[in-house]
Amino acid sequence: MNEASVPSSVPPSLAPATPEKPPVSGGFLHHMKSVFIGGLFALIPLFVTLWVLSFLYHITTDFSFPLARFIVTSSPLHAETGWNTTAATTVISSALALVLFLCFVYAIGALSTFVIGRKLLARLDHFVENLPLLKSIYGTTKQVMSVFRQGGGGAGFQRVVLVEFPRAGIWALAFVTNEITDISCGKKYVTIFIPMTPNPTSGFFQMVPIDDVRNTDWTVDQGIKIVLSGGLLAPRELHFGREGRDSIPPAAPAKAGRP
């Protein structure tokens, strides 16, 4: 009898089914995609940090680089040593330019500690503020830098608030910069800065009634991190507080002066 004609002893319905293997190409591509995205997100903070450092370096050394290159090329060691190639000259000049800038900043700071130095800087400041094209830019920048230099004690960003912007029902994070009182009716306003994401250096300036802002328990550093991250670092819970003056911490009582 032919073996091919012998029926199988195991019914086809009871035979174990062979599992189908997933396509290798799809699994491999999915693995490569997930690994690549993970590596990209790990390197983005490093790339951003290097870009910021490079940007600051070029701003601070653009004016000192020609002098540094002149010093390097004029030095007797430049011709006698093997550091006279174009690449070596550029590297040494860049490092020297940074050192010259740091020395210049230190010299200005040291000069401002002496009476004569303060008078010279005051004359220079007065001269620049009277220039027709530069006085507005220089004056505004000086005021902003003085605010950030003072730090706490009511200067700079005082607190983080939420304000309905750009329309009612949509809350935007803002920083209170000052408080203003309308002497005609006694109504109080706050000047706020609404930063943009992810670049908090640009934004909107608004002056709103103090009753229209809602205070938070976030610190200024927290608020900046929330803006930079696009809300990713925002806490899960938020203590709004009550609207208006009731949510503003009471000011400390002033100390009585000496009689």
RABEL-V605154 format. One record per helix or strand. SS is the DSSP state (h for helix, s for strand). FROM is the first residue (numbers start at 0). LEN is the number of residues. Records with the same first field share a line. If there is no record, write none. Layout:
SS = FROM-LEN  FROM-LEN
//
This chain:
h = 2-3  11-3  23-51  75-5  85-26  114-15  134-16  209-3  219-9  243-4
s = 158-6  170-11  187-8  202-7  212-3  242-1
//
